[in-house]
């Protein structure tokens, strides 16, 4: 079995566990674990959650789980799935991942979802959406897209109905977190070995930090979150949980090479950080993070000369689309 998702709601921790043909959703309350529902499809992950219930993606179906009941509310294309969700002014948005076209869907009641846009509407070269986030102070919905396309990041100020490209270029991302006056993106690049992109919102400027793992070829971010003053990242390749206080050097909290297709996600749980891993649910406190920062870095900066040249070639090859989109 594989722990594929985690979601913190209040003091409770919900997890999704995938077996060969079954997905199970459970909750930790104090020292007790309680199974909520079992779904006859796998893999599964927790897309979004609140006190109203959970949105769980199992195979190509999105379920609304409340109490001990699971009700299907949305279907993706066969073979596709739903990956991330975000609440925006009382509306819940989710995005589809897989073969194109994939959609972003919105619901006001968690019963009926409406598609507001497809990845092809934003960038005809794109394959699918990668992530959704929301800057509440500015009222901006943010999405990242891939693969091999031009528009890597787009934004919307009208609840997803119209989108404007924010970044066009070679560097590809999955996660984004809103961090005050900047947005931080984790690399998921087929060109660079790894890194983070930082967008300074008020100045409309980008900065890229190219990072490489010390013992692996590439580092691909699956999720990012902020814990106290520290950044916590889940890597899918290699499977690892890493922390940083400056976005430049990242130190390992957990490393494993035993799992493929990890959905890596960590969430803040009071004064702790909780992560779903192949070893089950792992919990770290602030002292664990600070101790890790004293260890040798797992991700370090590199100059990326060859990768930058490859990125330039990527841009030149798609120059017409760069100008058109």
N, C-alpha and C positions, 0 to 999 in steps of 0.2 A: 504493500500500500504506500501511497505517496501523499504527503500533506501539500496541498496545492494552493491554499489561500488562507488569509487571516484578515479579520475585520474586528476592530475594537468599537464597541458601542457602550458608552458609559463605563461601568466597571466590568463589563462582560466581554469575553474574548470568543469570537466565533471562528471556526475553522472548517475548511472543506478538505475531505480526504477521498482520494480516488483510488479505486481498485480496478481490476481488469474490466469489469462490466458494471460497477456500481459506484455512485458518488454518495458520500455521507456528509451531512452537515451537523456539526456538534457545537456545543457551547460550554465554556468553562465559567462556573460561578463559584468563587471562593476556591476550595480545594476539590470541588466536584465537577465531573464531566457528564453532560447529558446529551444524548443523541436526539436530534430534532426531526430530521427527515432523511430518507434514503431515496435516491433517484436511480432509475435503471438505465443509466448511460454514463459514459466517462470519456475523457477527463472532465473535471469541473473546477470552477473557481468562483470566488466571491467577488462580484462586480461592484456592488454598492450596498450600503446598509444604513439604517436609522432605527429609531425606536418603533417605527411602523412595521419594519420587517427587512428582509434581505432580498437582493436580486442575485440569483445564482445562475451562472452559465454552465450548462451541462450538455456536452456535445453541441449541436446547433440550436438548442432551445434555451431561452431565458425564462427562469422561473421566479415568481414572487413567493417567498417563503415567509409565512406568518404563523406563529404558534407551531403546530405540528403538521401544517398543511403546505403543500407546494402546488402552485397553480401556474401553468404555462401562460406567458403573456406576450412572447415575441419569438419568431423563428428567423434564423439566419439562413443563408444559402446552404445547401448540403455541403458538409465539410468545413464550413466556417463556424465561428463562435463569437461570443461577446467577451470583451476583455476588461474594459474600465468604464466606470460611471462617475458622474459628478452631479451635485445638486446646485442649481442655479435659480435663485429667487423663487423657490417653491416648485420648480420643474426639475425633473431628473433626466439627464442625458446619458446615453450609453453609446458605445461605438462597436461596430462589427470589425472582425479581423479575419483575414483569409484571402480567398480568391476574389478578384474584382468582378463587378462593382461591390464595394462595401459601403454601409451607411452609418450615419449618426442619427439616432432616434431620440425622441423626447416624449415624456409623459407627465401629466399633471396629477394623475390619480393612481399610478402604478398598476393600472389595469389595461389601459389602451396606450399604445405607442404609435407615434407618427414619424415617418422618416422625413428629415428636414434637408439632408444633403447627402450626396455620395462622394467618394474620393475622386471619382472621375470629373465631377463638377468643379472641383478645386484644381486638380492637375490630371489631365488625361494620361500622363505617363505613369502615374502612381498605381501601386498595387492595392494598398489598403491603408486604413488609419492605424496609428500606433498608440495614441494616448489622448486623454482629455483632461483639461484642468481649467480652473476658473479663478480669475483675479477679482475678488469681491470688491475691493476698494475702487477699481476702475470699471467694473462691469464688463469685463472682457473674457470671452470664452476662447480657449487656446487648444489647438490640436496639432499633433505631429503626424507626418505621413511617411511612407516608404513604398516600394524599394526601387532604387535606381532612378528615381524621379527628380524633378527640379524643385518644386515647392515642398520644402521640408517642414515648415511651420506656417500655420495660417491662423488668423484670429477673426472673431465675430463679435459685434456689439449689438446684435439684434436677435439674440437667442438662436443662433445657428442658421438663420435663413440666408444671410449673405456673408461671404468670407473674403478676406483680403490677405494675400501672401505677406508673411513677415520675414521669412528667410528663404532665399533661393540659392542653392549651391550644392557642393559635394558632400557636406557633412550631414549625416543622418542621426536622428535621435529617437528614443522611445519616451522616457519619463520627463516631466517638467514639474518643478515646484515653484510657487510664488514666494519670493523671499524679499519682502519689503519693496524696494525700488528696483528690483531686478528679478528676472526669471532665470532659473537654472535648469539646463537640459542635460540629460545623460546620453552620451554617444552610444549608437548602435550602428556602427559604420562598417561597410565592406572595404573602405579605403584606409582610414586611419586605424591604428591599433587600439585606440580608446581615447576618452577625454570627456570634457564637459564644455558646453557652450553657455555663455552668460550674456543675457540681453538686458541692457540698462534702459529701462522703459522710458524714463523722462528725457534721456539723451538720444534715444533711438540708435544705440550703438551696440555692436556685438564684440565679444572677446572669446577666443577659443583657447582652452588649455588642453594640449595633447598629452595623453598619459599612456604609459605602457606598464603591463604587469611585469614583475621581476622574474617570474618563473613560468609564464605562459605567453603565447603569441599575441592574443587579443584580450580585450576586456569590454564586454557589452553590458550596459546598464539596463536593468529591467524595471527598477523603481528607485525613487528618491524620496526622502522625507527629512524633516528637521526635528532633532531631539535636543532640547535645551539649546545650546549655541552650536551644536555639532550637526554635521550632515551624515546621514546614513544611506548607503546605497546597496541594493541587491544586484549582483551580477548574475547573468544567465550563463555566460561563457567567460571564464570558468565559473562554476557555482561557488559564490562567496558572498559574505556580508561584510561590507567595508565601511569605515568611518573616517571623517576628516574634519579639521577645524579651519581649513583654509581653501578647500577645493583643489589644492595643488598636490598634496601628499595624502594618500589614503592608506589606512592601516586595517588589517584583517581582524574581524571579530570571529569569523567562521569561514572555513574553506572545506570544500568537498569535491571530489572528482567522480563520485559514484552515481550521479544522476544526470539524465538527459531530459531536456524539455522542462526544466524547472520554471515555475511561474513566479519566482521570487518576489516577495513583498514583505516589508516590515512596517509596523505601525507603533505609534506611541501609546503606551498603556500606563497612564498616570506618570509615575517617576521611573518607568521602565520602558524598554523597547522590546517588542515581541515579534518573532519572525517564524514563518513556516519554512521548514527545511526537510531534507530527506531523513534527518534524525528525529523528526517530529517538531514540536513547537519549542523554540528556544527563547529564553528570556534573559535580557541583560539589563543591568542597572547603570547608573551614571559612572560609578567607579570602574565598571568593566570597560566602558568606552574610554575613559581617561587613561586606564592602564594600557589599552591597546595602542594609544597614541604615542606611548614611549617605546613601542616595539619597532622593528625595522619596517619601513613602508612596503605595502603590497603593490601599490600603483605609484609610479614616479613620473615626473615630466620628461619628455624627450622632444627634440627639435623637429622631428617629423619632416625633414627636407624632402625625402622621396615621396612621402604621402602627400605633401603639399603640391608636388609636381603632378602626381596622379590626379589630385583634386582639380588642378588647373586644366588638365587634359579633359577631365569630365565636364568642366564648365564650357570649354571651347567647343566640344563635341555637341553640346546642347544649347549653343548660343542662341539659336532661333527661338527655342522655347523659353529661354531666360528672358528674352525681350518681349515675347508674346504674352506670357502669363503674369 
